[in-house]
Every structure is written in structure tokens, then in C-alpha cells.
């Protein structure tokens, strides 16, 4: 099955029903595929556009097998799917991309850093911490400032704390233990960048233009493409992403996040074994979106051109931006007042493209949608993006 091409009118099964699953499903439907999603939340974003939803926990192997039997190829939209579930399906002969091996490495920050080290790619200095007794030794070995993270389960700043002083060791959240932790050197970077890389079943790799990413409160706020970096840095970043994809023998799209230091050194921070928030700009700004590219890769079809058609800036819409209406959106017919104001303002901006994910609850820090702005230059795209951010109630320039 792994060598078989999966053509349109076949069925794609997606583990996870969030916004990434929804955008994968939208692209799949455009290409002529059927789509089934498995997610524990009824009417999740992906379910709103696909053909069928199986409502079940990701650890439910019976329902995972049900999804597999109904699908011609399987994938997942985020890395917190139990690797045991994916491995179980592989043992039954089903094609799942990326593989459980890739998932096991990338969903564990310690294994991920060790993998990168094994293929000669630089990362921040790090050390695994097994329990509270190991903190003192790690403090002496790696030093401060540092970032202490849970080895698994963290995202968007969750499961991590910055330590700048030894006294802060006493304030580490109690729920960090007894889980395995990783202590990472705090890196004073000049920029954060990322590269979306696709690798097909035949080993062909394609990278998208480098994205320059700006985070606020550990959540991606803005992505700028092309990144404002030297050409040699761009080449080095894309080469690193390809080495990661080849080292993992991944099939599908991955996002490789990096720190650019003042001296031009690149350190890989994280690998996402899936389509990535910083690649949303590709929907409007590239010949082939990251979502279509992922589908092409897992279905054994030729990869598409990743050429950039226009400079672009992507801005996330968070629950914080709609904070006057926290809670359930119980009536889908009536768009919340704050969101109506955002929509009315953003759609007046030339080159603006609005994406709303259809989530049924507004929460602080939750990604509710995004805006992609196209323009003739990066500076003009940033200016328009800052105007859009103003409608979201945000103040200040993009480099705050």
C-alpha cells in the first residue's frame, strides 16, 4: 500500500479535527478526495467541511481501526496523537504518514534534540531532567538563563517556564513533575524563522520560502515572507530543513523552527511533523499551498511548485482579540459583535484574506482564525498587517 498512488475520489483519513485538519480537508475536497476525521469533539472545525466524523478519543484503537478501514491513506494534524495508535495501524498494514517513528521523535523534545544532534544539526545546549533531584546538577551543567520544558505535550508556550535566577527553581509549577523534563539554554536570538519542507514517497523534497516569525506570549503573532534575512542564511535554513526531512525519512510536510543568532548561526528549536501555523501564508501566496503539498506527498503524487507569488504577512486571530465574548458560541447564526467589527475592518484592507476556523468556544490564547495580507513589498504587507492588527485591538509595531 505504501507504494500505491492515491488518486482523487479516494478517501483521506485525518486524526485531529482542528484548524489544520480543516484546511487539509478543504484542500482535499478541492482536489476531489473524500475526507473522514477522527476527533473527540463533535462538530470540530474539520468536521464542518469533511464527509464524515468519527467521534472518539485518539487512544481508541477500535475507532482508529474503523477510520483506517474507511480510508485509503491516513495522516494527522498535530503531534499529540498517541504514537501507539499510529504504530498499531501500521502493524495492521495501513499507510499512515508521517510514520509512528517520526511521531515518536518529534512529540518528545528530548528525543527530538538527540535526533538533531545525531545528524549534526546545531541546537541550544540541553539536558534531560528526570526528577527534582536532577535540577541542581542540570543548573550547574547548563546554567542560567534557561527554559525548562515538559518533554511531551507542550505547545504555544504551554508546558514551559523561563528560569533567569536560581531562586526561580522553587517556583517551578508542581504539575511539571513527575514528568520527564528538558532544560534548554536560553538563546539570545536575533530572529525566529521557520521552513516548511515537504518530502514525497519517492524522496523528492521541496521547501517553501523562509518565514520570519514574531511571537507574543509564546504564541505566533505574525509571520513575514520572505524573511528579512541574507540570501546565504535563507539557503542555510532550507538546507537544514531538507536534512531534517531526509534524516527522519518523513513523508509529508514538516515545519522546522529555528533561531537565527546575531553571528548568523542557525539553531533548530523544534520540528513539527505536520502542516504548520507559519506556513498558512502559502494558501494565497504560493503556487502550491502547504496543505495541498502535504496531500500530494502522502498520496504519492508529484510535489508542486513552492514559488512565492507575492510578499505576504500572516497574523493570527486569538481568543484574546475577542475577549469581550469569552465562552461558548452557542448560536452559530449570530456572529459575535466583536468578531463582526474585526471582519468589517479587515475586509476593507487591500490584499486581505480572512480565515475563520469555526471553533465553538472563545478562550484566551486559542487560535480562532488568521489573516493573510498580500502586497507588492514586504514593508507594505507589514503596514497593512499592522492595520489589521489594529482592528484586533492590538497596539504597537510588528517588532514589539
Secondary structure, DSSP 8 states (H G I E B T S, - for coil): -TTS---TTSEEEEE--SHHHHHHHHHHHHHT-EEEEEESSTT-TGGGTSSEEEE--TT-HHHHHHHHHH-SEEEESSTTS-HHHHHHHHHTT--BSS-HHHHHHHTSHHHHHHHHHHTT-----EEEE-STHHHHHHHHHH-SSEEEEESSS--TTTTEEEE-SGGGGGGS-GGG-SS-EEEEE----SEEEEEEEEE-TTS-EEE---EEEEEETTEEEEEEES-SS-HHHHHHHHHHHHHHHHHHT--EEEEEEEEE-TTS-EEEEEEESS--GGGTTHHHHBSS-HHHHHHHHHTT-------B-SEEEEEEEEGGGGGGG-EE---TTS--HHHHHHHHHHTTSTTEEEEE---SEE-TT-EEEEEEEEESSHHHHHHHHHHHHHHTT--S-TT-
